Amino acid sequence: MRIGAIDQGTTSTRVLVIEPSGERRIAQATEHRQIYPKTGWVEHDPEELIRNIQACLDTAGPLDALGIDNQGETCLAWDAQTKEALSPVIVWQDERTADRINALKADGAEEVTLDRAGLPLDAYFSASKLAWILSHLPEARAAQARGTLRLGTTDAFFMDRLAGRFVTDVSTASRTSLMNLATCEWDPELCRLFGVPVDSLPEIVSNTGEFGAIDSEAGATPVTALIVDQQAALYGAGCRHPGEAKMTFGTGAFALVVTGATIYREHERGLLPTVAWRKQSEDTVYALDGGVFTAGAAVNWARALGLFESFEEIGAFSTTPAIDRGLAFVPALSGLGCPHWDRRARGVWLGLGLDDGPLDLMQAVLEGIALRGAEVIKAMDATTPLRGTVPLDGGVTKNRYFLQFFADSIGRGVERRDEPEVTALGTASLAGEALAAPPPQEAPRQDIAPRQGGESRCAAFSRAISLAQQWRSQDQAFKALCVQSDA
């Protein structure tokens, strides 16, 4: 039995194939463009994503079952009849709706979203992006007038175009801020609040089931699993029971801890209740989510600045930790997520001296990403005690220095499996379960124990966070004063 998984991520689309022997391999991986039309706007080309998915599936060969995972909060509009996109794909990183979000907050609407969706008001989630499409793009309004408008996250677009099923899974829907977390249905009050018509949204389905088939050069491939990427990684990491958590350090960094049947509402700690998964004919399993908006993106940014050339250069450092020397970096290049939820914040280096060179700055970048991740893990542990070591995955975790520093920062052991495709593995595992396929064999893992010193570094980093937030506020106040002076 050959099982496949399409992992449609922020920077690439890839297909994992699990052979009957248990061997697994990436049959194809294709990057796509990152489009930045304006400051704070991030888009993808919907047709490019469709082409890449189809190319991956054609390369994979005949499959008995296929799972698809998606970018989560990324969304668009398209036409029900032609299946053509009516908007660009608006990516989860996009901040174009920040003013609308602030206006809703000023009206006291966040109480409604927290109560019903379990989510704060933030441009990160899909709801305000979908509303923006409808209010700003004439093509979308014309389709609404014709009764052919479809709005949704990318998974719904892929399924409608390629499999003829206008559906989204319950874990992805829980990231829109339009689904009622308790009922797992679209919430009319939330849709009214954001201005998103309920009749334009897809049907919410379980994460496993029969979702039609996608044609490829090898024939029709049945789709048996749909899931959002971070929940797929949680499943791929082997987390099944309450208290088991994982953290993925990709473009951003995202931690999830399984909470079972319990919906924890821990907004004061910046943690978000979400759906982990709901298998066909089973009860919903919930989780707590905590996100860091910039992780691997900060490493790539630093490389583009010329701080390093090869990743081998930054796997170890001959000096003591940068933060122990008074040098800190706050990776708030796209704002701060959990536990702060401050989208106005921006990245800063603190404590620079004439003797600091490119590798010192890069060391501080890696430490800043680790310390931001530690803030999330500590918030989770304070809410629901974590069990055992924390599995890690994502590109940043290939860095030896980062792995050890992160373990030190959380004061807990971490594990990194020799499995580069944890997200796709989780998706494939769910797809195979629908056919009673045996679970994939676990890959060898690397366990790293924590060393002392983490608590003092976390305390120092908290001061750096406060200074970064203060600088942004003072900077805005200074600009306002300059405008008044010019007047």
Buried (B, 14 or more C-beta within 10 A) or exposed (E): EBBBBBBBBBBEBBBBBBEEEEEBEBBBBBEBEBBEEEEBBBBBBBEBBBBBBBBBBBBBBEBBBBBBBBBBBBBBBBBBEEBEBBBBBBBBBBBBBBEBBBEBBEEEBBEBBBBBBBBBBBBBBBBBBBBBBBEEBEBBBEBBEEEBBBBBBBBBBBBBBBBEBBBBBBBBBBBBBBBBBBEBEBBEEBBEBBBBBBEBBBEBBBBBBEBBBBEBEBEEBBBBBBBBBBBBBBBBBBBEEBBBBBBBBBBBBBBBBBBBEEBBBBBEBBBBBBBBBBBBEEEBBBBBBBBBBBBBBBBEBBBEEEBBEEEEBBBEBEEEBBBEBEBBBBBBBBBBBBBBBBBBBBBBBBBBEEEBEBBBBBBBBBBBBBBBBBBBBBBBBEBBEBBEBBBBBBBBBBBBBBBBBBBBBBBBEBBBBEBBBBBBBBBBBBBBBBEEBEEBEEBEEEEBEBEEBBEEBBEBBEEBBEBBBEBBEEEEEEEEEEEEEEE
